Amino acid sequence: MLTKNNMTEEVPTQRKSFGPIIIAGLFLFFVANIALKPSENDNLTAQAKVGLDTFSFSHSVFEQLILEAEVSYIENFETGETLYQKNAGIVRPLASLTKIMTTVSAMTIFPEGVTVTIEKEDLEPSGDHGLIPGEQWKLEDLLVFMLVASSNDAAAAIGRSGEKYTGDISFSEYMTIQAGDLGFDSLQFSNTSGEDLDEEGTIPGAVGNAEDISKLFSFAYKKYPDIFNITKKQIVILYSDIEEHLIENTNTELQKMPGVIGSKTGYTDTARGNLTVLAELSKQPTIVTVLQSSRQGRFKDVEEIIGLIEEKHD
């Protein structure tokens, strides 16, 4: 018969015999767990890589994109989907891209069938595209003149005439308010042309970001296609009441940009080279905007983007 002391002695003996087994089991479990972790980590890494590859695949066309422009934005014209962007939310000087908003505001506020008379004071801004004091223009024709020639004189005449309809605020203030109402909050206008406010070229006449100006161009083209469709032409002939005007498009590289439906240039000392283009690329209308390039670099930048998109879909 086992005594109490014997029973007490036997229990520790049994624990001692299982102890090494338990310890060995824990050790094997620990080793196995460590051995499995690299494969699990590899699997997670692979999953992450697949995710990145999937995300970047649609953008892979732009991986080799090297632009002179500091800001760029590419958008699906029909859906508004952002296809590519670089600093697109940063506010920059707009230069003559301003005239897109000048057109939208003029078409909104001017009475139908109105004419605009050119005054001597309208010819004070920089640039001379042949407007004559006293000549009268149909509003739509003068807007086309302004957009294609990027005429600061025409923009001044439209802004001055438009103040008959803006009440206590200037036409450029009305433009800013309307831009905000349309959801383009980054767009701010101090004049109707985008021309720098000082001779030194340090104070911009208008500012905004690339995404908003792209969406504005999209809105403007859809609403006023007859006006903006003409901006794809290299040379346009327009008539005032007394004069025939032959004007050349400031987008001098249109012939190198396949599928262009409409475009607007901009250049000042503060803005440097800006350009917005709407093009039918691989049967898909696409908006391309570059800001803060150079006078010639803006065209090369857009040509590069268009070429990549076309090459991807060939």
Order of alpha helices (4+ residues) and beta strands (2+ residues): alpha-beta-beta-beta-alpha-beta-beta-alpha-alpha-alpha-beta-beta-alpha-alpha-beta-beta-beta-beta-beta-alpha
